[in-house]
Amino acid sequence: MRVWVARPLPAGARTAERVAGLGHRPLLAPVLDLAPSGAPPPVGPFDALVLTSASAVPAVAGSPLAGLPAYCVGGRTAAAAKAAGLRPVHEAGGDARALAALIGAALPRGARLVHAAGRERKDEPAATLGARGYRLTVWVAYAARPLPVLPEPVAAALAEDGIDAALHYSRRSAATALGLARAAGREDAFRRVAHHCLSADVAAPLVAAGVPSHVVAARPDEETLLAGLGPVLSNSNAETSPGLRPGLERC
């Protein structure tokens, strides 16, 4: 299968390698460009660091915050934190509510937390942590900028219906991919691609646009997402893998 990896670098490059290892042909073409925000880290003291994306880790590494216990949303973020030398690293179950629960079980109410996040972020885990009495400071450590146009290799491949599947790891990435395809006059071909989404939240822009050909990983991790590439075809409405739910069920 020809698989479009729309994930930003550097994580997108690792995903493309994994796709190739499964015997597919990756097309690495991110639609978002991640870059450090340049904002200085806040001054503590803090009791712990909250990480909801591996993209924040480079900004944290080498900063005074690197010495804090790190509470990570899932395995990928935790692995990046460990590789950057952060210690100790605690891993939640892959979503923000699980992360809030992990922090709630480990730290007393009133603990001072710093969340290294992107400029665009979801309400969780801040909403739950705030409601439970934690003092959370958000540091905008990085920002994702959408590309101005659809990457040319993707536009060319869509023009020939040459993409079988696409991988989406964030809601904004999925929405940006759809918007760029629409602006490039490739929306019809985009809709015929099997869009594999890390979670129902990631798939939300596709659902809102009525894109029927998409599947959602039953668990929000890359292993489950990639496991679905083989059995699901772009024209399939059937549930052919226990790790996936077809998009026609509207996630």
N, C-alpha and C positions, 0 to 999 in steps of 0.2 A: 504494500500500500504506500502511496505517496502521502506523507503526513506533514501538515503545516504546523510548525512549532512557533506559536505567536508569543511565547513567553519572553520577557526581557532578558538581556544578558546580565551577568554571566550564567545565571541558572539555566537559561534557554539552551546554552551550548551543552551543558551536562545532560539535559533532557534529550537533545538531538542525538547525543552519543548512545543513550539508552534505547532510543527508538531504532537506531541503526543496529544495535545489538540484538534486537528482536527480529531482525530480518526485513524491516521496513525501510523506506527511503525518506529520510527527514528533509524538510524544506525549512531551514531556520531563518525566520523573517519576523523579528519582533515588531510589534506595533506601538510599544511604549519604550521610551528611553529613560532609564533610571540614573539619577545622579545625586550626589550629596547636596543637601540644601545649603550648606555653608553656615547654618545657624550654630552658634556655640552651644555646647551642652549646658543645661541648667546647673546652678550651684546648689548643692544639697545642704544638709545631709539627707541621704536617702537610705532606706532599708533594703530595697530590692529593685531590680531592673525588669521591666516587662517588655517582651519581644513578641510581636505578632507577625513578623516577616523576617526572613533571612536577609532581605535587602538593607535592613537597618544595621546589620552587624559590622560592616566596614567602618561606619561612622563611629560606632561604639568602641571598637578596638583602638587601643592607644589613648582613649580618653579617660578621665577620672572615673567614669561610670563602669569601666571594664572590670573593676574589682568587686562589683556588687554581685550578690547571688542573682542569677538570670532565670526568669520564669518564661518559658518559651511555649508558643501555641502548639507546636507539633514537632515531629522528628526531624524534618528538614531544617527548621529554624534552630533546633537544638544542636544538630550536627554542625551547622555553620558557626554557632557560638563556641562550641568546643574546639573547632578547628582554629578559631581566632584566639584561643587561649583563655576564654572566659571560664571562670570556675567560682562556685559550683553551678551546674546547669540542671534545671528541672524541666521536665517535658510534660505537657498536657496531652489531651487526647485528639488534638487536631482542629479544635474550633475554639472560638473566643469564650464561650460559656464554660467549656471544660477548663480553660485557663483560669477563669475567675474562680471556679470551684477549687482548683488546685491551690491558688493563692489563699483562698479563704480557709483551707484546711491547714496551711503551713504557717501563716502569719497572723498575728493578732489584729483586730480592728484598730484603726488609727495608724497603722503602719504607713510610712511614707514611700511611695512608689514613683518611679520615673518610667514613662512609656516612650521608648524610642520608636517612632512611627513615621509613616509617610504623610505627605501633605493631605492626600485624600485618604480618609480612613472611615471605618464603620463605628457605630455607637458603642459596640462591645469591644473589649471588656470594660471600658470606662464606666458605662452606665451601671452595670452590676456592681463593680467595685465601689463606686461612689455611693450607691444605695446601701452598701454594707458598711460604710463608715471608713473606707480607706481614703487616704489623701494622695491623689494621683496628679502628677505633673506630666504634661505631654511635651515631648521634645520632637519637633519636626526634623528628623535626621536626614531624610531623603525625599525626593520628589520624582514623580513619574510624568514625563511629558509625552503626549501623543505625537506620533509622526505626522507630518503635514499631508502626506499622500500614502496610498497603499504601496508597499514595497513592490518594485517592478517585477521580480520573479513570481510573486504571488498573483499579481494582475495578469501576467502572461499565462500562468498555469490555470487560473480560473477561466480565462478566455477559451481554453481548450478542454474545460472540464477535467483538468489534470490533477486535481487534488481530491483524494479519497476521504481524508479525515483531517481534523484540526484539533489541537490541544489548547485548552483555555484554563488558566490558573487563577484568574481574578475576574471579578465582575467588570472592572474598568477595561481590562484587556479585551474581553468578549465584546463589550459595547463599542470600543474603539475599532476593533476589527470589522464589525458590522457597519459602522459609520463610514470607514474608509472604503470598504467594498461598495457601498451604496454610492459614494461620491465618485468612484472610479467607473461606475456603470457595470459593476460585476455582482450586483446583489442577487440576481437570479441564480448564478452559478454558486455563490456563497451559500444560498439556501439548500443547495443540493449536496453540500459537503456534510459528512457526519461529524458534528461538533461534540467533542468529548470534554466535559466540564468537571472540574474538581469537586464542585458542590452545587446544590440547588441555588445558592446565592450567586455563584459564578454564572449559572445558566439564566438568571433572571432577565437580563436584557434580550436574550434570544427568545425566551418565552413571551416577553412583552411584545416582541416584533413578530410573533407567530411563526418562528422558524421551527418546523416540525422535526427536522433531522438532527436531533441531538440526544446525547445520553449523559447521565449524571452518575459519577462514582458513588457507590453505596457507602463508602468510607472516604473521608477527605484526605487521602494520601496518594502519592504518586504510584505506588505499587498497584493499587486498585485501579487507578485511572489507566495506566498503561496495559494492565491485564485485559482491558476491554478492547484493545485495538484489533486483535485478531478476529474475533467472532462477529463483530458488528460491522455490517456493510452500509454504504451510504444510502442504499435504497431499502434497508431493512426496518420493519416496524416490530420485529419480534424480540422478545427478551431472550437472548441467546447466551448470556453470561450471568452467573449469580452476582457478579460484582457491579452490575449496571442496571439502570432502569431506563427504558426507552423514553425519549422526549415526548412522545405522543401521550404519555400519562401525565404530562405537564409537571414533571418532577414532584 
